[in-house]
Amino acid sequence: MSTPFLEVRDLAFAYGRGAARRGVLSDVFLDVERGSVVGLLGPNGSGKTTLLRIVAGVLEPAAGTVRLDGRPLATLSRRQLATRVAVVPQETRATFDFSVLEMVLMGRYPHLGPFELEGADDMEIARRALDDTGTLPLEQRSFATLSGGEKQRVVIAAALAQASDLLLLDEPTAALDLRYQFEIMSVLQRLNATRGTTIIVSTHDMNLAAALCQRLVLLKQGQVLAAGRTEDVLTPENLRALYDVDADVRFHDRAGHLTVVPIAARP
Amino acid sequence: MRVNERSTSGVHRRLVFTLGGFGALALAAVLFAPLVGGTSISLAQVFDRSQPYGSNIDAQIFFVARLPRVLAAALVGSSLALAGVVFQALLRNPLASPDTLGVSAGASLGAMLAITFNADFTLFGLSSVPLASFAGSLAALAIVYGLSVVRRSGTSTLVLLLGGVTLTALLSAVMGFVQFVADFTQTFRNVRWMMGSLDVASYGPIAGALVPTLLSWAGFALLPRVLDLMSVGSESAASRGVDVVRTERIALVSASLATGAAVSLAGPVPFIGIVVPHLVRIVVGADHRLVLPASALFGAALLIACDLVARTALAPLELPVGIVTALLGGPVFLWLLFKRA
């Protein structure tokens, strides 16, 4: 049996110490195959962001192991890990007036020496990432003047320029309107199909998760409530247990995936 | 041109132009500012090798009477500008600077205490005034930074700038008290120094400030690319392989050192730390590999120019240079606020 690309075993994490200690994750198991798209669902405060931060190496787990390609994350240097795993946050605000190209070239940071400037190959990688997210025509534009959807696609391009193995996205569409939500989803689908990029995405958007993800992991109060193939996990029973909401789950013929319609909140 | 940009990021070329352009500006300021003054001297005469130094009056005026002050201006201007760049990027706040954060005020109080109580000691090659100044700036920074961390507001403009303004007012009151209890001649010196004054007549004080300045520059040299990533977000920088804690330590200590060195030499010369980085960004863009060296060079040139105005505008009276930088920088700062709003 081959080991999964990303393997999370018995993971636990808590913020604070002593009396203020607040457990966020416990007994979390997770397997992600190379080239798959996995969705993380769960109410606010269920530990989705914390789990992504641990996989990104930004936080260290209190217990348990995370392995990437069979190697424990703890044995990888910051830079090594950054060349494998990249993060796309919910929103990115550039304090200064960087161009789109400059934003994407920042993704090359872990690949360059401390005083090394970007060379022709870095430019090629950045341009390919821009092309793959449909933002190449924007490369000379100021990042700050882009729409929310354009910004998010540029940040995805920066993540691709950084590491095309594993992409972690934390509620990437939460601040976007319907059209941009759809654009981001299409970009992610395309990257997965053409580049084989492995994607883990946390979201509150059930329909986006149903359309995009082959597998889902449901997190509740820091524990895995259910995990498996989307069509097995996305059930009214699980949604009731996860959100205390009665929902209809149906297959949508034109969309070609499951859709979720909430009907009533349970008292 | 276009073809070239297609194949490389162009950052090499921009770096060469930036260093060349701003370097020439700073060099010109250092060479030409000492020529102006009560007695006109000529640059050709100053560097005339056929005349022995002992009888070359122009050379003596240049090197002994005027160059120390110009070099002090260069050192102070570049240090404050660098500190401003680093604070702005690290706190992700374009309005951060040694002045607005209260760091200058902290440095001033430290230096003033050392001067008033005649503290005279050296530690690790640092003399007492720059050292006290550094301690003051670090303490002030710790208070403002701690406030924004405790409030969990991250780097909110409101907390940082209100904290800075409040701290400045508080420290000014303490400085007022110190002056009140100090003797009369001391007070006059203090008041003049607190306005920001480059009344440097020898190389001694410059040498005293040189060690902390060079230490801070060594710290700054590690930062340019990291500041780009930090300015986009510390979380995203961490996920790209930046050691955020180490970076923050190096950056904040270096910026405090630079502010301390500048203030110990010339008092809290206002607005250089906020105005220079913004003017430089208009020319070179946001990339800190360009902004950082360009700000150092332009900060030097600008403060030399301001000091030239300060000592010639009402000659033979010499204005404190802080009055000139405030008259110039205040409106620019207001314009920045307006542009952001």
Interface residues (C-beta under 8 A of the other chain):
Chain A: R53 A56 G57 V58 S77 R78 R79 L81 A82 T83 V85 A86 V87 P89 T92 R93 A94 T95 F96 D97 F98 S99 L101 E102 M103 L105 M106 G107 Y109 P110 L112 P114 L117 E118 G119 A120 D122 M123 A126 Q162
Chain B: R6 S7 T8 S9 V11 H12 L15 Q88 A89 R92 N93 P94 L222 R225 D228 L229 S231 V232 G233 E235 S236 A238 S239 R240 G241 V242 D243 R281 G285 A286 D287 R289
